[in-house]
Protein backbone atom coordinates (compact mmCIF):
# COMPACT_ATOMS: atom_id res chain seq x y z
CA UNK A 1 0.00 0.00 0.00
CA UNK A 2 1.25 3.45 -0.90
CA UNK A 3 1.57 6.17 1.72
CA UNK A 4 0.47 9.69 0.99
CA UNK A 5 2.86 12.47 1.82
CA UNK A 6 1.74 15.84 3.08
CA UNK A 7 -0.30 16.63 6.09
CA UNK A 8 1.02 14.79 9.12
CA UNK A 9 -1.61 13.75 11.65
CA UNK A 10 -1.81 14.71 15.25
CA UNK A 11 0.18 11.96 16.82
CA UNK A 12 -2.20 11.49 19.61
CA UNK A 13 -5.70 10.44 18.74
CA UNK A 14 -8.72 9.86 20.78
CA UNK A 15 -9.94 6.56 19.41
CA UNK A 16 -13.32 6.02 17.89
CA UNK A 17 -14.39 2.77 19.48
CA UNK A 18 -16.75 4.44 21.90
CA UNK A 19 -19.89 5.08 19.82
CA UNK A 20 -20.78 8.54 20.95
CA UNK A 21 -19.06 11.85 20.72
CA UNK A 22 -15.63 12.16 22.03
CA UNK A 23 -14.67 15.28 23.81
CA UNK A 24 -11.71 17.35 23.96
CA UNK A 25 -10.99 17.79 27.78
CA UNK A 26 -8.37 19.56 30.88
CA UNK A 27 -4.67 18.81 30.17
CA UNK A 28 -2.70 18.30 33.26
CA UNK A 29 0.24 18.03 30.86
CA UNK A 30 0.79 20.52 28.00
CA UNK A 31 0.97 19.70 24.31
CA UNK A 32 4.39 19.85 22.64
CA UNK A 33 5.11 20.05 18.91
CA UNK A 34 5.72 16.66 17.43
CA UNK A 35 8.10 17.85 14.76
CA UNK A 36 5.56 17.28 12.02
CA UNK A 37 3.64 19.63 9.82
CA UNK A 38 0.47 18.93 11.75
CA UNK A 39 -0.28 17.68 15.20
CA UNK A 40 1.24 17.38 18.63
CA UNK A 41 1.50 14.74 21.32
CA UNK A 42 0.22 15.43 24.83
CA UNK A 43 3.13 14.78 27.16
CA UNK A 44 0.87 12.32 28.93
CA UNK A 45 1.42 10.00 25.98
CA UNK A 46 5.16 10.10 26.63
CA UNK A 47 4.38 8.25 29.83
CA UNK A 48 1.92 5.94 28.12
CA UNK A 49 4.57 3.55 26.86
CA UNK A 50 6.12 3.00 30.29
CA UNK A 51 2.79 2.66 32.06
CA UNK A 52 0.96 0.69 29.41
CA UNK A 53 0.55 -2.45 31.50
CA UNK A 54 -1.35 -0.50 34.14
CA UNK A 55 -3.66 1.21 31.71
CA UNK A 56 -4.42 -1.06 28.77
CA UNK A 57 -7.56 -3.11 28.35
CA UNK A 58 -8.87 -5.42 25.67
CA UNK A 59 -11.67 -3.89 23.68
CA UNK A 60 -14.19 -6.32 25.17
CA UNK A 61 -13.29 -5.15 28.67
CA UNK A 62 -13.93 -1.44 28.17
CA UNK A 63 -16.60 -0.05 30.44
CA UNK A 64 -19.98 1.39 29.43
CA UNK A 65 -20.18 4.92 30.81
CA UNK A 66 -23.82 5.65 30.25
CA UNK A 67 -24.33 7.60 27.06
CA UNK A 68 -20.85 6.71 25.85
CA UNK A 69 -21.32 3.19 24.56
CA UNK A 70 -18.40 0.88 23.87
CA UNK A 71 -19.34 -2.28 22.07
CA UNK A 72 -17.58 -5.59 22.57
CA UNK A 73 -16.99 -7.85 19.55
CA UNK A 74 -20.32 -9.40 18.53
CA UNK A 75 -21.09 -12.92 19.63
CA UNK A 76 -22.11 -15.67 17.30
CA UNK A 77 -24.38 -18.34 18.73
CA UNK A 78 -24.20 -20.52 15.64
CA UNK A 79 -22.37 -23.82 16.09
CA UNK A 80 -18.97 -24.13 14.46
CA UNK A 81 -18.73 -27.03 12.04
CA UNK A 82 -16.30 -29.67 13.26
CA UNK A 83 -13.26 -30.21 11.09
CA UNK A 84 -11.72 -33.67 11.26
CA UNK A 85 -8.61 -32.22 9.65
CA UNK A 86 -7.84 -30.23 12.80
CA UNK A 87 -5.55 -32.22 15.13
CA UNK A 88 -7.15 -32.74 18.51
CA UNK A 89 -10.61 -31.81 17.30
CA UNK A 90 -11.81 -35.31 18.02
CA UNK A 91 -14.81 -34.91 15.78
CA UNK A 92 -16.61 -32.75 18.38
CA UNK A 93 -18.12 -29.43 17.37
CA UNK A 94 -16.53 -26.38 19.03
CA UNK A 95 -19.28 -23.91 19.99
CA UNK A 96 -16.81 -21.15 20.88
CA UNK A 97 -16.50 -18.58 18.05
CA UNK A 98 -13.09 -17.28 17.16
CA UNK A 99 -12.82 -13.61 18.12
CA UNK A 100 -11.40 -11.14 15.62
CA UNK A 101 -7.94 -9.74 16.30
CA UNK A 102 -8.40 -6.33 17.90
CA UNK A 103 -6.30 -3.39 18.98
CA UNK A 104 -5.73 -2.60 22.63
CA UNK A 105 -7.16 0.52 24.25
CA UNK A 106 -6.29 2.91 27.02
CA UNK A 107 -9.27 4.77 28.51
CA UNK A 108 -9.10 8.43 29.48
CA UNK A 109 -11.36 10.78 31.40
CA UNK A 110 -11.57 14.41 30.27
CA UNK A 111 -12.93 17.65 31.66
CA UNK A 112 -15.51 19.74 29.81
CA UNK A 113 -12.85 21.51 27.73
CA UNK A 114 -11.16 18.41 26.41
CA UNK A 115 -8.23 18.38 28.83
CA UNK A 116 -7.05 15.02 30.11
CA UNK A 117 -7.63 14.33 33.79
CA UNK A 118 -6.18 10.83 33.80
CA UNK A 119 -6.75 7.23 32.75
CA UNK A 120 -9.78 5.35 33.96
CA UNK A 121 -10.41 1.68 34.63
CA UNK A 122 -13.92 0.94 35.84
CA UNK A 123 -14.57 3.78 38.28
CA UNK A 124 -10.96 4.39 39.33
CA UNK A 125 -8.94 7.25 37.84
CA UNK A 126 -5.14 6.95 37.65
CA UNK A 127 -2.37 9.46 37.02
CA UNK A 128 0.35 8.91 34.42
CA UNK A 129 2.37 6.80 36.84
CA UNK A 130 -0.50 4.43 37.48
CA UNK A 131 -1.34 5.85 40.90
CA UNK A 132 -4.99 6.06 41.92
CA UNK A 133 -6.00 9.74 42.15
CA UNK A 134 -9.78 9.65 42.24
CA UNK A 135 -13.00 8.14 41.01
CA UNK A 136 -15.27 8.40 37.98
CA UNK A 137 -19.01 8.51 38.61
CA UNK A 138 -21.96 8.29 36.25
CA UNK A 139 -25.54 9.07 37.28
CA UNK A 140 -27.90 6.96 35.16
CA UNK A 141 -30.91 9.10 36.02
CA UNK A 142 -29.42 12.48 35.13
CA UNK A 143 -26.75 11.34 32.69
CA UNK A 144 -24.21 13.47 34.53
CA UNK A 145 -20.60 12.32 34.57
CA UNK A 146 -18.24 13.59 37.26
CA UNK A 147 -14.70 12.98 38.44
CA UNK A 148 -13.69 13.29 42.07
CA UNK A 149 -9.98 14.13 42.32
CA UNK A 150 -8.39 14.62 45.72
CA UNK A 151 -11.81 15.41 47.13
CA UNK A 152 -12.63 17.98 44.43
CA UNK A 153 -15.65 17.26 42.24
CA UNK A 154 -15.22 18.05 38.53
CA UNK A 155 -18.50 18.13 36.62
CA UNK A 156 -19.12 17.83 32.90
CA UNK A 157 -16.47 15.19 32.36
CA UNK A 158 -16.53 12.51 29.69
CA UNK A 159 -14.55 9.45 28.72
CA UNK A 160 -12.64 8.52 25.61
CA UNK A 161 -10.12 5.99 24.46
CA UNK A 162 -6.81 5.81 22.66
CA UNK A 163 -5.93 2.78 20.58
CA UNK A 164 -2.37 1.64 21.19
CA UNK A 165 0.04 -0.82 19.62
CA UNK A 166 1.63 -3.74 21.43
CA UNK A 167 4.23 -1.44 22.96
CA UNK A 168 1.69 1.05 24.26
CA UNK A 169 2.27 3.70 21.58
CA UNK A 170 -0.81 5.72 20.65
CA UNK A 171 -2.09 5.05 17.15
CA UNK A 172 -3.16 7.74 14.71
CA UNK A 173 -6.41 7.47 12.79
CA UNK A 174 -5.84 7.21 9.06
CA UNK A 175 -8.01 7.74 6.01
CA UNK A 176 -7.85 5.35 3.07
CA UNK A 177 -8.03 7.06 -0.31
CA UNK A 178 -8.70 5.42 -3.67
CA UNK A 179 -8.51 7.48 -6.87
CA UNK A 180 -8.66 10.68 -4.83
CA UNK A 181 -11.74 9.62 -2.86
CA UNK A 182 -11.84 8.75 0.83
CA UNK A 183 -13.37 5.27 1.14
CA UNK A 184 -12.98 4.78 4.87
CA UNK A 185 -10.97 5.25 8.04
CA UNK A 186 -8.95 3.02 10.31
CA UNK A 187 -5.55 2.20 11.75
CA UNK A 188 -2.36 0.72 10.34
CA UNK A 189 -0.02 -1.41 12.45
CA UNK A 190 2.87 -3.37 10.96
CA UNK A 191 1.21 -3.66 7.58
CA UNK A 192 -2.14 -4.71 9.05
CA UNK A 193 -5.30 -2.62 8.94
CA UNK A 194 -7.94 -2.21 11.62
CA UNK A 195 -11.40 -0.68 11.34
CA UNK A 196 -12.09 2.34 13.59
CA UNK A 197 -15.29 1.40 15.41
CA UNK A 198 -14.07 -1.67 17.31
CA UNK A 199 -10.41 -1.76 16.29
CA UNK A 200 -10.86 -5.13 14.63
CA UNK A 201 -8.49 -6.47 11.99
CA UNK A 202 -9.87 -6.01 8.48
CA UNK A 203 -8.80 -7.31 5.08
CA UNK A 204 -11.19 -5.04 3.19
CA UNK A 205 -8.87 -2.06 2.67
CA UNK A 206 -8.02 -2.04 -1.08
CA UNK A 207 -4.40 -2.73 -1.91
CA UNK A 208 -4.44 0.34 -4.16
CA UNK A 209 -5.50 2.65 -1.34
CA UNK A 210 -3.32 5.56 -0.28
CA UNK A 211 -2.98 6.10 3.47
CA UNK A 212 -3.73 9.73 4.39
CA UNK A 213 -3.39 11.61 7.67
CA UNK A 214 -6.35 13.08 9.55
CA UNK A 215 -6.96 15.79 12.15
CA UNK A 216 -9.84 15.88 14.65
CA UNK A 217 -12.52 18.54 14.24
CA UNK A 218 -14.27 19.79 17.38
CA UNK A 219 -17.62 21.46 17.94
CA UNK A 220 -18.95 23.39 20.94
CA UNK A 221 -22.39 22.79 22.39
CA UNK A 222 -24.62 25.49 23.87
CA UNK A 223 -22.79 25.19 27.19
CA UNK A 224 -19.38 25.62 25.61
CA UNK A 225 -18.40 21.96 25.99
CA UNK A 226 -16.31 20.51 23.17
CA UNK A 227 -16.91 17.22 21.41
CA UNK A 228 -15.63 15.62 18.23
CA UNK A 229 -17.58 16.53 15.08
CA UNK A 230 -15.44 14.49 12.71
CA UNK A 231 -12.05 14.36 11.01
CA UNK A 232 -10.31 16.42 8.35
CA UNK A 233 -8.55 14.95 5.34
CA UNK A 234 -6.81 17.30 2.90
CA UNK A 235 -9.14 20.23 3.61
CA UNK A 236 -12.37 18.23 3.63
CA UNK A 237 -14.24 17.27 6.79
CA UNK A 238 -16.01 13.96 7.40
CA UNK A 239 -18.48 13.73 10.28
CA UNK A 240 -18.37 10.92 12.82
CA UNK A 241 -21.17 9.12 10.97
CA UNK A 242 -18.81 8.82 8.00
CA UNK A 243 -15.86 7.80 10.18
CA UNK A 244 -17.53 5.30 12.53
CA UNK A 245 -19.18 2.81 10.20
CA UNK A 246 -20.12 -0.65 11.41
CA UNK A 247 -19.02 -3.29 8.92
CA UNK A 248 -17.07 -0.79 6.80
CA UNK A 249 -16.43 -2.20 3.31
CA UNK A 250 -14.00 0.47 2.05
CA UNK A 251 -15.68 0.24 -1.34
CA UNK A 252 -17.77 3.42 -1.53
CA UNK A 253 -16.47 6.99 -1.75
CA UNK A 254 -17.37 9.14 1.27
CA UNK A 255 -19.10 12.45 0.63
CA UNK A 256 -17.53 15.21 2.76
CA UNK A 257 -19.67 17.21 5.16
CA UNK A 258 -17.62 20.40 5.09
CA UNK A 259 -14.54 22.33 4.02
CA UNK A 260 -11.77 23.85 6.08
CA UNK A 261 -11.42 27.66 6.07
CA UNK A 262 -8.56 29.68 7.52
CA UNK A 263 -9.58 33.07 8.90
CA UNK A 264 -6.91 35.79 8.68
CA UNK A 265 -8.07 38.71 10.83
CA UNK A 266 -6.65 42.24 10.82
CA UNK A 267 -9.15 44.59 12.52
CA UNK A 268 -8.99 45.03 16.29
CA UNK A 269 -12.76 44.72 16.78
CA UNK A 270 -12.91 41.45 14.84
CA UNK A 271 -9.87 40.07 16.62
CA UNK A 272 -11.53 40.87 19.95
CA UNK A 273 -14.74 39.11 18.88
CA UNK A 274 -12.75 36.01 17.92
CA UNK A 275 -10.73 35.93 21.14
CA UNK A 276 -10.76 32.39 22.50
CA UNK A 277 -12.04 30.92 19.23
CA UNK A 278 -10.07 28.96 16.67
CA UNK A 279 -9.50 30.69 13.34
CA UNK A 280 -9.33 27.34 11.58
CA UNK A 281 -13.02 26.65 11.02
CA UNK A 282 -15.33 24.33 9.13
CA UNK A 283 -17.98 25.53 6.73
CA UNK A 284 -20.47 23.39 4.83
CA UNK A 285 -19.56 21.59 1.64
CA UNK A 286 -19.51 23.98 -1.35
CA UNK A 287 -20.15 26.86 1.03
CA UNK A 288 -18.72 29.44 -1.38
CA UNK A 289 -21.60 28.81 -3.78
CA UNK A 290 -24.28 27.87 -1.26
CA UNK A 291 -23.68 30.45 1.48
CA UNK A 292 -22.09 33.46 -0.20
CA UNK A 293 -23.45 35.67 -2.96
CA UNK A 294 -20.50 36.42 -5.24
CA UNK A 295 -21.69 37.74 -8.57
CA UNK A 296 -19.47 36.67 -11.44
CA UNK A 297 -17.21 34.50 -9.30
CA UNK A 298 -16.24 31.25 -11.01
CA UNK A 299 -15.76 29.32 -7.78
CA UNK A 300 -11.98 29.49 -7.69
CA UNK A 301 -9.27 32.11 -7.52
CA UNK A 302 -9.46 35.40 -5.64
CA UNK A 303 -12.55 37.52 -4.99
CA UNK A 304 -13.41 40.33 -2.57
CA UNK A 305 -16.70 41.40 -1.05
CA UNK A 306 -17.69 44.41 1.06
CA UNK A 307 -18.46 44.36 4.75
CA UNK A 308 -21.14 47.05 4.52
CA UNK A 309 -23.51 48.57 1.99
CA UNK A 310 -25.89 51.51 1.70
CA UNK A 311 -29.42 50.61 2.73
CA UNK A 312 -30.86 53.18 0.33
CA UNK A 313 -31.28 55.82 3.01
CA UNK A 314 -27.65 56.76 3.35
CA UNK A 315 -27.05 54.31 6.20
CA UNK A 316 -24.27 51.73 6.10
CA UNK A 317 -25.47 48.26 7.10
CA UNK A 318 -23.66 44.95 7.17
CA UNK A 319 -23.84 42.87 4.03
CA UNK A 320 -25.26 39.35 4.01
CA UNK A 321 -21.84 37.97 3.12
CA UNK A 322 -20.20 39.79 6.03
CA UNK A 323 -22.84 38.55 8.46
CA UNK A 324 -22.07 34.99 7.39
CA UNK A 325 -18.30 35.12 7.87
CA UNK A 326 -17.66 37.62 10.68
CA UNK A 327 -19.11 35.56 13.54
CA UNK A 328 -16.77 33.11 15.32
CA UNK A 329 -19.69 30.79 16.10
CA UNK A 330 -21.34 30.63 12.68
CA UNK A 331 -19.65 27.43 11.53
CA UNK A 332 -19.84 23.65 11.77
CA UNK A 333 -16.74 23.22 13.89
CA UNK A 334 -13.04 23.96 14.19
CA UNK A 335 -9.58 22.49 14.49
CA UNK A 336 -7.88 23.57 17.70
CA UNK A 337 -4.45 25.18 17.61
CA UNK A 338 -3.01 22.10 19.35
CA UNK A 339 -4.33 19.84 16.60
CA UNK A 340 -3.24 22.10 13.74
CA UNK A 341 0.44 21.40 14.29
CA UNK A 342 3.40 23.45 13.15
CA UNK A 343 1.99 23.71 9.64
CA UNK A 344 -0.98 25.72 10.85
CA UNK A 345 -4.53 25.48 9.59
CA UNK A 346 -3.78 24.68 5.93
CA UNK A 347 -7.36 25.40 4.95
CA UNK A 348 -8.92 24.60 1.63
CA UNK A 349 -9.94 28.27 1.59
CA UNK A 350 -8.35 31.39 3.08
CA UNK A 351 -10.52 34.36 4.06
CA UNK A 352 -8.48 37.51 4.69
CA UNK A 353 -9.95 40.55 6.41
CA UNK A 354 -9.41 44.10 5.17
CA UNK A 355 -10.57 47.39 6.67
CA UNK A 356 -13.78 47.44 4.64
CA UNK A 357 -13.90 44.09 2.87
CA UNK A 358 -12.97 40.40 2.89
CA UNK A 359 -10.81 38.64 0.31
CA UNK A 360 -11.44 34.99 -0.42
CA UNK A 361 -8.83 32.76 -2.08
CA UNK A 362 -8.83 29.08 -2.97
CA UNK A 363 -9.51 26.28 -3.18
CA UNK A 364 -6.07 25.00 -2.29
Secondary structure as GFF3:
##gff-version 3
##sequence-region A 1 364
A	DSSP	beta_strand	2	3	.	.	.	ID=ss1
A	DSSP	beta_strand	31	33	.	.	.	ID=ss2
A	DSSP	beta_strand	40	42	.	.	.	ID=ss3
A	DSSP	alpha_helix	43	48	.	.	.	ID=ss4
A	DSSP	alpha_helix	52	55	.	.	.	ID=ss5
A	DSSP	beta_strand	56	57	.	.	.	ID=ss6
A	DSSP	three_ten_helix	59	61	.	.	.	ID=ss7
A	DSSP	beta_strand	104	110	.	.	.	ID=ss8
A	DSSP	beta_strand	116	121	.	.	.	ID=ss9
A	DSSP	beta_strand	124	126	.	.	.	ID=ss10
A	DSSP	beta_strand	132	138	.	.	.	ID=ss11
A	DSSP	beta_strand	145	149	.	.	.	ID=ss12
A	DSSP	beta_strand	152	155	.	.	.	ID=ss13
A	DSSP	beta_strand	158	164	.	.	.	ID=ss14
A	DSSP	beta_strand	174	178	.	.	.	ID=ss15
A	DSSP	beta_strand	181	189	.	.	.	ID=ss16
A	DSSP	beta_strand	192	195	.	.	.	ID=ss17
A	DSSP	beta_strand	201	202	.	.	.	ID=ss18
A	DSSP	beta_strand	210	213	.	.	.	ID=ss19
A	DSSP	beta_strand	215	220	.	.	.	ID=ss20
A	DSSP	beta_strand	226	233	.	.	.	ID=ss21
A	DSSP	beta_strand	236	239	.	.	.	ID=ss22
A	DSSP	alpha_helix	240	243	.	.	.	ID=ss23
A	DSSP	beta_strand	258	264	.	.	.	ID=ss24
A	DSSP	alpha_helix	268	273	.	.	.	ID=ss25
A	DSSP	beta_strand	280	284	.	.	.	ID=ss26
A	DSSP	alpha_helix	287	290	.	.	.	ID=ss27
A	DSSP	beta_strand	301	306	.	.	.	ID=ss28
A	DSSP	beta_strand	308	310	.	.	.	ID=ss29
A	DSSP	beta_strand	316	318	.	.	.	ID=ss30
A	DSSP	alpha_helix	320	325	.	.	.	ID=ss31
A	DSSP	beta_strand	333	334	.	.	.	ID=ss32
A	DSSP	alpha_helix	337	340	.	.	.	ID=ss33
A	DSSP	beta_strand	349	353	.	.	.	ID=ss34
A	DSSP	beta_strand	357	362	.	.	.	ID=ss35
###
